[in-house]
Amino acid sequence: MEMIGARILCECLVREGVQTIFGLPGGVTIPLYDVLPEFPIRHVLVRHEQNAAHAADGYARAGQTVGVCLATSGPGATNLVTGLASAYMDSVPVVAITGQVATHFIGSDAFQETDTVGITLPITKHSYLVHHPADLARTVKEAFHIARTGRPGPVLIDIPKDVFMNPAAFVYPQTVDLPGYKPTYSGHIRQIKEAATLLATARKPLAIVGHGVTISGAYQEVRQLVETADLPVLNTLLGIGGFPQSHPRNYGFLGMHGWVHANKAVDECDVLLGIGMRFDDRVTGKLSEFAPNAKIVHIDIDPAEIGKNVPTAVPIVGDVRQVLQELNKYVQPADHADWIARIESWRTPRVQESYYLERAAVSPAHPVEEIYKQSPAPIVVTTDVGQHQMWAAQFFNRDERNAWISSGGLGAMGFGLPSAMGAKMARPEATVWAVCGDGGFQMSIPELSTIVQEQINVKICILNNGHLGMVRQWQDFFYKKNYVATPIFNPDYVKLGEAYGIPAWTVNRPADVAGAVAAALAHDGPALINVEVAQEENVYPMIPSGKAIKDMIESEEARLAPA
Ligand SMILES: Cc1ncc(C[n+]2csc(CCOP(=O)(O)OP(=O)(O)O)c2C)c(N)n1
């Protein structure tokens, strides 16, 4: 059947199961918007294309599906860049559709022409410029396949205006034919057996759960491995939600702002099993001193990750779930009570609620803990980037799977609210919180308009410290408190909420925190709480950038103590 390119694209999207698109129109995409209402696809009009990409990212992660964003040529496409870079670094399957000037204009510096494929090449898993409507169906089929298979990632399809408008025969391909693209799913059996042997000899084994566990859905397999081999488990920032927080073998967050006991365990372990994670610098610190006593087993679907940062004794390339299913057949039951007791001895007791309530100013972890305590299951928490992100990660104590969405690799401020929007659309049954700093939230304020127009029930918590807090912390520690360009003005968030028709509460006393969280949860619709927290509170522990575990600053007292 013949149809215009715009309809071919929509037919393809429907066949790929797309129900929601985040976008903003422009001259070259009007032909697509003209026919979009004919198809069972909901278009969510964002207020900035960066937020379309972040929303598609949140949608993809929460829904375990492919997220789709749509932008016009030129500035629309360039606005997507940050969102695509974030999705790329965090291995999130997103298909970005951009309009392009008509084919006969390409290369003429036409109005709103940019080389979108060129600009996005290093931050996408693959990209296409479609020259003819007859190529659209194959291209879309391939794009979705590439985005969701192997190590997931964003794929861009750039479509000139005339390709939307001209007709071609429509046949949707049943299969893809990509001879150069064959991701490895099952690990090499010899390597898997070697990993089991190494684990059997270990006296101080340790596992680190990364994002790959959530992506591959290996929750049960990780648990079986941990319980058989008696492994203590740590999580990376994006590994949160991959292994139940309340499990007795869960020792939480490691790395730059990870727990003291977690980092000490890395320092002492003799076998380190990295599961679907990439040993990035926020996890390892100084590479030459990372896990100095350990033989490393690294499971990852992307062969490029193996040996990239740390020397690997046993590399296993494959899908985490499939590899662990196999590994579990060979792993010997073990008992590491002494090692576990040693890690336990490093643990500092968690603060009690009374600690928060007795303080004069609100402690930033307090609202985070209230959110975790009060929100009905299932919860999904998205964060922005900065100190609040680290507190939200450190104190995360929920057991739900796939409950945590954060811009880990790129660390893009402005991620929290739009990704929450996407997450809520993918998981309407979930209580979705965006935990933001006052800096990052001010980058996303325009999307308040979107959540009202589209009636997206997202709860927003601003940890308002009057500063770009994480940068202020570095200025405090390493630049003699020279607070240049970090104090920031904040609007009256209650009035801001009123302007958008969103109920909002500002609190600045510890005693009012729980009530504000409860009020936001009780409201049937988007709601905002602005918590004015202690302005100069620092995130501890901290391993300064490029330093080793022995350089870890454990507390404010330790940092300020005379040498
Ligand atoms: C787009 C972008 N610009 C700059 C930065 C650098 N940066 C990292 S954390 C941070 C401070 C964030 O402040 P805020 O949102 O108020 O959160 P807080 O650290 O106070 O919790 C900045 C500026 C970034 N990560 N992303």
The ligand as an ORCA input file, in Angstrom:
! r2SCAN-3c Opt
* xyz 1 1
  C      23.880     20.754     33.114
  C      24.879     20.780     34.228
  N      25.560     21.915     34.489
  C      26.456     21.942     35.501
  C      26.690     20.838     36.248
  C      27.741     20.867     37.362
  N      27.114     20.609     38.657
  C      27.147     19.404     39.267
  S      26.329     19.363     40.703
  C      25.948     21.001     40.587
  C      25.167     21.680     41.660
  C      23.748     21.326     41.601
  O      23.052     22.185     42.471
  P      21.578     21.871     42.913
  O      20.761     21.475     41.750
  O      21.070     22.995     43.714
  O      21.745     20.556     43.789
  P      22.522     20.337     45.169
  O      23.922     19.939     44.832
  O      22.477     21.640     45.934
  O      21.776     19.249     45.844
  C      26.456     21.547     39.409
  C      26.328     22.962     39.011
  C      25.962     19.673     35.929
  N      26.133     18.516     36.584
  N      25.051     19.687     34.936
*
